[in-house]
Amino acid sequence: NFRIVKANKRLRDSIGNPEGKLCFETLKGLKHKCSECTARQTFEDGQIHTGYHAWKSKGEQPLHLHVITVPLKRKDGSFDVVLEMAVDVTETMKLQDGLKFAHTYLNTIISTSMDGIFAVNEKGKVTIFNPAARKFFKIKDNQVVSREDFTAMLPNDFLAKVFEQREHVYLPEAEVKTIDGKTFPVRLVGNKLMVDDKSIGMAFSVQDLREIKQLEREKLEAERLSAVGQTVAGLAHGIINLISALE
């Protein structure tokens, strides 16, 4: 009848003494049997069942548990009591939530970054290639980037330098190639990814310098024209002085 007939000290310390009470009321605060009840499944078929349950603790904080139910059978195979064992996985669930948040957070940053970001694992397989990088290198959204493509895009020996050094490799000005072989200027950073002294791959950041280089060229052209203008103005002033004297 789903009444708890015996509970160990660990359970009593967590939720209070539940003996004699209906399990769905005292453990979950429900007025009816829960649909995912593993004990009910065991009563129905006499088999061992596992599942996930959330119980109420003394502090009203939910306990997340992995539950196993086993029939306590007599010699003739009959039973009217089910043993329920619950492993507290609350901290594990918190860690999972934290990892999910971190993954979503980092994935959002990478996806929306104006700089190109890409990474390879320890076997050289490209695992990350964000939208900005695809735009820079003219790679379609559904196009797979192979190791050969990836290697051809970067400057010679750059991958080897990143792999050999523990600190990041920084090139303030370098040239990389698009997927169709055209070069363009970038600021390039490479990092060797390490976990407990074990290499798990490499990550790269690319800043497109084409617009900056264009602005630099326009600035130099403006300065050159300014210098020419000043020279012409000086010559004109000198000529005017000569003409005035002649007059």
C-alpha positions in Angstrom: 0.0 0.0 0.0 3.1 2.2 -0.4 3.5 2.9 3.3 7.1 3.0 4.6 7.6 0.2 7.1 11.3 0.9 7.9 13.9 3.6 7.2 17.6 3.8 8.0 19.3 6.6 9.9 20.6 8.3 6.8 17.0 8.8 5.5 15.7 9.9 8.9 18.4 12.5 9.2 17.6 13.8 5.7 13.8 14.0 5.8 12.7 13.0 9.3 11.1 9.8 10.4 8.9 8.6 7.6 7.9 5.2 9.0 4.1 4.4 8.7 3.6 7.2 6.2 2.8 7.0 2.5 6.0 7.3 0.5 4.6 9.7 -2.1 3.3 12.0 0.7 6.3 12.1 3.0 9.1 11.9 0.3 7.6 14.1 -2.4 4.6 16.0 -0.8 2.2 14.5 -3.3 -1.4 13.4 -2.7 -1.3 10.6 -5.2 1.1 7.9 -6.4 3.7 9.3 -8.8 3.6 8.0 -12.4 7.3 7.3 -12.5 7.3 5.3 -9.3 9.9 2.6 -9.4 8.4 0.8 -6.4 5.1 0.5 -8.3 6.9 -1.0 -11.2 8.6 -3.5 -9.0 5.3 -4.5 -7.3 3.7 -5.0 -10.7 6.4 -7.2 -12.3 8.7 -8.4 -9.4 11.7 -7.0 -11.2 14.5 -4.6 -10.2 13.9 -1.1 -11.5 15.9 2.1 -11.4 14.9 5.8 -11.9 15.4 9.4 -10.9 13.4 11.0 -8.0 13.4 14.3 -6.2 12.6 14.2 -2.5 11.9 17.0 0.0 14.5 17.4 2.7 14.0 18.9 6.2 15.2 22.2 4.9 12.7 22.1 2.1 15.6 21.9 -0.4 15.0 19.1 -2.9 17.2 16.0 -2.8 18.0 14.6 -6.2 18.4 10.8 -6.1 19.1 7.8 -8.2 16.7 5.1 -6.9 16.8 1.3 -7.2 13.9 -0.8 -6.1 14.2 -4.5 -5.3 11.5 -7.0 -4.3 12.1 -8.8 -0.9 10.9 -12.2 -1.9 10.0 -15.2 0.3 11.2 -18.7 -0.5 8.1 -19.3 -2.6 8.8 -16.2 -4.7 5.9 -14.1 -3.3 6.5 -10.6 -1.8 4.6 -7.7 -0.3 7.6 -5.4 0.6 10.0 -3.6 -1.8 13.4 -2.4 -0.7 14.2 1.1 -2.1 17.8 2.3 -2.1 18.5 5.9 -3.0 21.9 7.4 -3.9 22.0 11.2 -3.4 23.2 12.8 -6.6 22.3 16.4 -5.7 25.9 17.6 -6.0 26.3 15.8 -9.3 23.2 17.5 -10.6 24.6 20.9 -9.5 27.9 20.1 -11.3 25.9 19.2 -14.4 24.0 22.4 -14.2 27.3 24.3 -13.8 28.9 22.6 -16.8 25.8 23.2 -18.9 25.9 26.9 -18.0 29.6 27.2 -18.7 29.2 25.4 -22.0 26.3 27.6 -23.1 28.2 30.8 -21.9 31.4 29.9 -23.8 29.5 28.7 -26.9 27.6 32.0 -27.0 30.9 34.0 -26.7 32.6 32.0 -29.4 29.6 32.1 -31.8 29.1 35.9 -31.5 32.8 36.9 -31.4 33.9 39.4 -34.1 37.3 37.6 -34.2 37.7 34.2 -35.8 38.0 31.4 -33.3 38.8 27.8 -34.2 40.3 24.8 -32.4 41.6 21.3 -33.1 41.8 18.3 -30.8 44.9 16.3 -30.0 44.4 14.3 -33.2 44.3 17.4 -35.3 40.6 17.3 -36.1 38.8 20.7 -36.3 36.3 20.8 -33.5 35.4 24.5 -33.4 35.2 27.0 -36.3 33.0 29.9 -35.4 30.9 32.1 -37.9 33.5 34.9 -38.0 36.3 32.5 -39.0 34.1 31.0 -41.7 33.4 34.4 -43.0 37.1 35.4 -43.0 38.2 32.2 -44.7 35.2 32.0 -47.1 34.0 28.7 -45.8 30.3 27.8 -46.0 28.2 27.0 -42.9 27.7 23.3 -43.8 31.3 22.8 -45.2 33.6 20.5 -43.2 37.1 21.9 -42.6 39.7 19.2 -43.0 43.1 19.1 -41.3 44.7 19.8 -44.7 42.5 22.8 -45.3 43.2 24.1 -41.8 47.0 23.7 -42.2 47.1 25.4 -45.6 45.3 28.5 -44.2 47.9 29.3 -41.6 51.5 30.6 -42.0 54.3 28.0 -42.5 55.5 26.4 -39.2 52.9 28.3 -37.1 51.2 25.0 -36.0 54.6 23.5 -35.0 55.5 26.6 -32.9 52.1 26.5 -31.1 52.5 22.8 -30.4 56.1 23.2 -29.1 55.4 26.1 -26.7 53.4 26.1 -23.5 52.7 29.8 -23.8 50.7 31.4 -26.5 52.3 32.3 -29.8 51.4 35.8 -31.0 51.9 37.2 -34.4 50.9 40.9 -34.5 51.0 40.9 -38.3 50.7 37.8 -40.4 49.1 36.5 -43.6 46.6 33.7 -43.9 44.9 32.1 -46.8 41.2 31.8 -47.6 39.8 28.4 -48.7 40.3 29.5 -52.3 44.0 30.4 -51.8 43.7 34.2 -51.5 45.9 35.8 -48.8 44.8 38.6 -46.3 46.5 40.2 -43.3 45.6 39.2 -39.8 46.6 39.4 -36.1 47.1 35.8 -35.1 47.2 34.1 -31.7 47.7 30.3 -31.1 47.4 28.5 -27.8 48.3 24.9 -26.8 45.5 23.5 -24.7 46.7 21.6 -21.6 44.9 19.7 -18.9 47.1 18.3 -16.1 50.2 18.5 -18.3 48.4 16.6 -21.1 47.8 18.2 -24.4 44.2 18.2 -25.6 44.6 20.3 -28.7 45.2 23.8 -29.9 43.0 26.9 -30.2 43.5 30.0 -32.4 42.2 33.5 -32.6 42.3 35.6 -35.8 41.6 39.3 -36.1 41.1 40.5 -39.7 43.3 43.5 -40.4 42.1 44.2 -43.9 40.0 47.2 -42.9 42.7 48.5 -40.6 45.3 48.2 -43.4 42.9 50.1 -45.8 42.5 52.9 -43.2 46.3 53.0 -42.8 46.7 53.3 -46.6 44.1 56.1 -46.7 45.8 57.9 -43.9 49.2 57.7 -45.6 47.6 59.0 -48.9 46.0 61.8 -47.0 49.3 62.7 -45.4 51.1 62.6 -48.8 48.5 64.8 -50.4 48.8 67.2 -47.4 52.5 67.4 -47.8 52.1 68.1 -51.6 49.6 70.8 -50.8 51.9 72.5 -48.3 54.7 72.3 -50.8 52.6 73.8 -53.6 51.3 76.5 -51.3 54.9 77.4 -50.3 56.0 77.6 -54.0 53.0 79.7 -54.9 53.8 82.1 -52.0 57.3 82.4 -53.3 56.2 83.0 -56.9 53.7 85.7 -55.7 56.5 87.5 -53.9 58.7 87.5 -57.0 55.8 88.7 -59.2 55.1 91.5 -56.7 58.7 92.6 -56.7 58.8 92.5 -60.6 55.6 94.6 -60.7 
